[in-house]
Amino acid sequence: MMDSFWNELQGELKKGVDEKGHPFRFGTFATVGVDKLPRLRTVVLRHVFENGHLCFYTDKRSKKVIHITENPNVSLLFYHPDKLLQVKIEGLASVVTDESKLQTMWKEIPESNKKDYTTETAPGSTLKNPDNLEYLTGDHFFCMIEIEPFRIEYLRLKRPHHLRIAYAKEDDWKGEFLVP
């Protein structure tokens, strides 16, 4: 029985990558750095790999990259409002350093989106006038974050009973029902 829910959540995550309007395209990503404050931000799910790892792109100068190096334990949260389905993923994040993998992903990014990784100043820097944001030509700060999940929670809000399942990775994924 739990296999069908596992397959559903995996399918929804893959749709988040493949279907532009899918609610799982955007997720909330949480880190905690040495300051011990949780930091949340929205990221775009870019890949779900065969091994179950997930990835998104960012600027390598962003605070999330710093937080990941300080503490690789992260969470992702996705919500599908039509299906009343929430998926929470806990895992270990890493900054991808494999140059060939990064070059392959960089080539897949549409030219119009590449400028997001070419600002002269780092994300979060103060700016007097947003119309004067300067971009680099030829250089970029593209970075890929890969997450290796170790716990995934499925929560379906429905009546008469909500359904909650926690999947944990040991040698393989094992699930158990939880009180919603």
Secondary structure as GFF3:
##gff-version 3
##sequence-region A 1 180
A	DSSP	alpha_helix	2	18	.	.	.	ID=ss1
A	DSSP	three_ten_helix	23	25	.	.	.	ID=ss2
A	DSSP	beta_strand	26	32	.	.	.	ID=ss3
A	DSSP	beta_strand	38	44	.	.	.	ID=ss4
A	DSSP	beta_strand	47	48	.	.	.	ID=ss5
A	DSSP	beta_strand	54	59	.	.	.	ID=ss6
A	DSSP	alpha_helix	63	70	.	.	.	ID=ss7
A	DSSP	beta_strand	73	80	.	.	.	ID=ss8
A	DSSP	beta_strand	85	95	.	.	.	ID=ss9
A	DSSP	alpha_helix	99	108	.	.	.	ID=ss10
A	DSSP	alpha_helix	111	114	.	.	.	ID=ss11
A	DSSP	three_ten_helix	115	117	.	.	.	ID=ss12
A	DSSP	three_ten_helix	130	132	.	.	.	ID=ss13
A	DSSP	beta_strand	142	156	.	.	.	ID=ss14
A	DSSP	beta_strand	163	169	.	.	.	ID=ss15
A	DSSP	beta_strand	173	178	.	.	.	ID=ss16
###
